[in-house]
């Protein structure tokens, strides 16, 4: 049921309680574009938001939330694996983390799998407004020292205050420009393996 695999799109991923929907709403200046709920795990499909013709944002299901029905969580693994490996119009992945509880096992699995598929990842350390400026910078510096994150783009962000919104706009604009319309080879990521951690990676 995905739209035709042409044009360009950027996908948003992250745990179910990190503020993915709020980030999309802040980015598009549409307060109710993506549904914001007090109950994590509400995004239970790939939600597509059209921008200009041939440009899309994609809200991926949140992962790692135990109250989502088991059968549904099991279906996400193959769905996301196929999407990340085969989607020719996908230009990059915005990975939203809560800066107070960043980089869990599911985040690590997703970054590794995206790298195996040749998909660039840009990390948003959301809710940075909940920390002092110094503490937020210190936490980002700590994350940058993790070997698996040294080559991953990363920024401070707040979907509530708008901190970092200009940088995020620039990143997405870069991915959505016509120059980015170079599809990966059909076998991109064919040698990579999905996470062994289970169905909600």
Helices and strands as residue ranges (DSSP letters): E 8-14, H 20-28, E 47-50, E 55-59, H 70-86, E 90-98, G 99-101, H 105-116, E 121-126, G 128-130, H 133-144, G 147-149, E 153-156, H 165-176, G 178-180
